[in-house]
Amino acid sequence: MTGGTTLLADSLKPEERGRVLGYFQTFQLIGSAAGLTIGGLVASIWSMRAPFYFYSFLALVSFFLSLALIHESGYLKKRRPSLEFSQSLIQRILKIKEFNVACLATFNISFLTAGLRNTIIPLYADYIIGLEEVQIGMVLIFANLCNMVLTIPMGYMIDYHGRKSVILKSLYVTSAASILFAFSSDFLTMSLVALVFGIGTSVSQQAPLAMATDVTKTSLEGCPSDCTEYSQM
């Protein structure tokens, strides 16, 4: 994931990072959902060992595709960076206010997603509301589908309205959804709040990543002539 996003950041202009990272995250979400489904299908048809062989085969296919189609960025060809991660570099990065805000936003969204959607919501739906397993799964699917559908449109909003504006709205909606879950009392209300939660987390990766890339490339590498206005987003 780090290599893929770095490759994109090297090749993208500031004004297009949000929407392209939106496409990138959409494929990531699709892969996460498809991996679970297809892995279970392979196991049910053959055996519990079969998914290991299947995923190994897919990894080899990805390896050869990457070997043939991915080329090193022009930046690394022109100027090979030093491998030393010095204390001065850490200090320079930590002095970039926008970078710290982007890291904090990423932490908060990941914290909420892992804590609420993956853990608390299923337990709350089961022990407090008394939903059945199928209903709990549907609530989680609603949040994931909403997240997946809106990821690409949100990427365009990131480029059009700016990183900061979209990040703030995302955190506001996610915070509101987190509170509303506590007042949910049945399957319908849980499903509606899950949709709101999916809206809030639909920019969970691409907006902070685009913002962090903007400010670090500007401050550490030097801003090209066409990105001055975007460095302040």
TAFEN-V276484 format. One line per field, one symbol per residue. psi: psi as a letter, one per 40 degrees, with the letter a starting at -180 (. if undefined). A space follows every 50 residues. Layout:
BEGIN
psi: ???
END
This chain:
BEGIN
psi: ddddddddddeiideedddddddddddddddddddddddddddddciddd dddddddddddddddddddhiiidddddghiiehgidddddddeehdddd dddddddddddddddcdecddddddddddfiiddddddddddddddddde ddddddddddeiddddddddddddddddddddeheadddddddddddddd eefdddddddddddddddddehhideeddeee.
END
